[in-house]
Amino acid sequence: MKYLYLLLIITATTITVTFKEIVEAESGGLNAKEKSLISILAEARKLRWDDGEEYAIGELMRDLDEGVDPEKEDEEMKIGVERFTDQLQRFSDQDREKVKELFRENLGQAETKSLFQDASKLAKEEDEKLKELKKDVGFQEDEKKAFKELVSDVVKGTNVEAKAGDTELALMASAGKKVDKLKEEDKKRLQAMIASHYGEDQARRVFDMAKTIEKEEGDKNQANQ
């Protein structure tokens, strides 16, 4: 369990401190396997996993090590595994094999096979939930287009409110309202879908901007009544 504590240290530490320094400073009392798990994440950071993905794959490794059914994990962890798997699938065959070899070197052949089988199973289940979520959000076609434009503008660093016209801002606000009505785990799933393509920071910025536009459009409508 201690290596999960180290995961929190790793993900919260500023970039001025290297993973090697953290592992060396905090590895007292860890067994060989736990040190290996930390080493995997240290090496994997070079492949640009973000905090959510690292948390998820760390939890999955813990489950495998302790014989825990990963199906019993919370949605945040499952979403992170889906994102990890989705990102891995976008790698070239050569890079994907390098990642798996990194795990094999630290965990062994059998445990690595089990790890990736569990990850694939969870990812498929999350993909199905995401398909259902897209239906449940209930975006009209123009709202869907406006929300995609919102995502695109935020990612590009464009001033959304300066660029979008009144009609488009109203559609973005309408889409934002529908997102607000989702269950909390579905909001996280939708945000994770954006994060899987653009990163966690960008996904947070998209949701923050959606809330800002929704509030401003609501205030504008009240003022005009």
N, C-alpha and C positions, 0 to 999 in steps of 0.2 A: 504493500500500500504506500510505502514511503516514496516510491518513484512517481506516484501521482502528485504528491506534494511538490516534487521537483519539477513536474510539468508546469505547475502554476508559477514556480519561480522563473522557469525558462521563458514562458510566454509573457510574463510581466516585466522582465528585465529589459533595460534599454539596450539599443543596438551597439552601444559602446563596449558592452561586455560580451565576450565570445562564449559559445556553448562549451568549449573546452575548459575555459576558466570556471564556469558554473559547475560543470561536472566534477572538476578537481576539488572545488571548494566545498561541495555539498554531498560528495559520494561516500562519506564515512558511514560504515554500517550496512551498506548495500551489498547484496550478494551478487555473484557474477552475472546472473541473468538480468537482474534489475539494472545493473550498469550497462549491459548490452542494449536494453530497451531504450535507455536514455541516449546512448550513442546513436541508435537508429534515428531518433528524432533530431539529434544534432546534425547528422549528415543529411537528413531529409529536408531540413530547412533550406539547403542549397537549391532544392527543387521547388521552392516557393510555396510550401504548405502554409496556410495561415493558422491562427490560433485555434479556430473552431475545428479544423481538420486534425490538427495535432492532438487536441483534447479527445476527439472521437476515436482516432486510431490507437491512442494510448489506452483508452477505456476498453477497446476491443482486445488489445493485447493482454490487459489485466484479466478480462473475462476468460480468455483462452487459458491463461496461466492458472487461474483459480477454479476452472471448471464451471463458470457461471454462464447461463444461457443469455446471449446478447439480446435475444428478443425481449427480455425483461427490462432492458435499459430504457431511459427516457427518450423522448422524441428528439431532443437537441443532439444527443449522441448519434442517433440513427441518421439524422439529417447530415451530420458531419461526415459519417461514413459514406453516405451517398455522394457527397461532394468530393470526398477523397477519391472514390472509385471513378466518378465522372471525370475528374481531372486526369487520373491515371490513364483512362481510355483515350484521352486526347493526345497522349504522348505518342511518339513514334514507337514502333515495335522494339527498336534498339534501346531507347530510353526506358520504356516500360520494363524491359528485361533487367536493366541495370538496377531499377528500384527493387524488383523482386529478389535479385541476387543480394542486395544489401540486407534484406530481411533474412534470407537464407543463411548468410554468414553469421548473423547474430542470433537467430532463433532456431535454425536447423530446417531441413527440408520438410519434415512432417508438419511441424507447427506453422511454418509459413504457408503450406498448402491449406491447412485448416483456417488460418487467418484470412486468406484471400477468398476462400469459399464462403466463410461467414460474411465477409464484407460484400461479396457479390449478391448474396441472398438478401441482406438488409437493403442494399442499394435498389434491387429490383422491387422490393416492397414499397420503398419510398417513392420510386418512379411511378408506381401505380397510384399511390396517394396523391402525387403531384398532378397526374392526369385528371383525377377526380376534382382536385382543388380548382383547376383551371375552369372546370364547368361550374363549380359552386360559387366562384367569385361573381359570375354573372355579368361580366363586362359586355356592353353592347359593342359592335364593331368599331364605332367611332371612339368609344372610351378606351378600347384596347389599343387603338392606334395612338391615342393621346398619351396613354401610359407608357407605351414603348418609346415615344418621342421624349417623354420626361426622363426615362432611364438613359437614353442616348445623350441628351443634353447634359445631364449631370456627369456622366462618365467623361464626356469631352470637355467639361469645365465651362460649358456655355451658360450664360445668364438666362435661365429658363423664363423668368418673368418678363425680361426685357424682349426676348425673342418671340414668345408665344402671344397670339392675339387673344382677345376676350373670349371668343368661342372655345379656343383650345384650352385656355386656363380653366374655363367652366367644366370642360370634359375631364381634365386632369383632377379637378376637385371632386367631381362625381365618382371617378374611379377610386379616388382616395377614400371616399365615404364607404364604398363597398368593401374595400380592404379592411377598414376599421371595424366592420361588422363581423369579420371572420373570427373564428376561435383563435386563441393566442397561439396554439401550436401550428395552426394553418398560416398565421402571419409569419411565424418563424420559417415555415417551409417555403413560403413565397419569397421571403427575404434571402433565404439560403439559395434559392434558384438563381437569383440575381448575383449573389456572392460567388457562386460556382463559376460564373463567367467573368466577373469583374473584380472580385475580392470583397472582403467584409467591409472595409472602410467605404467603398463606393456604394455598397448596398445600404449601409446606414444613411449615407448622404441622400440616396434616392428616397428612402422612407421619410427622412426629416423634411426634405423639400416637398414631398407629397402632403405632409401634415401642414406645412406652412401655407401652401397654396390653398388647401381645403379651408383653413381658418380664415385666410384673407378673403376668399370668395364668399364665405359665410358672412363675414363682417360687412362686405360690400353689399350683399343682398339685403341684410338687415337695414343698412343705411338708406337703401333705395325704397324701402317699404313705407 
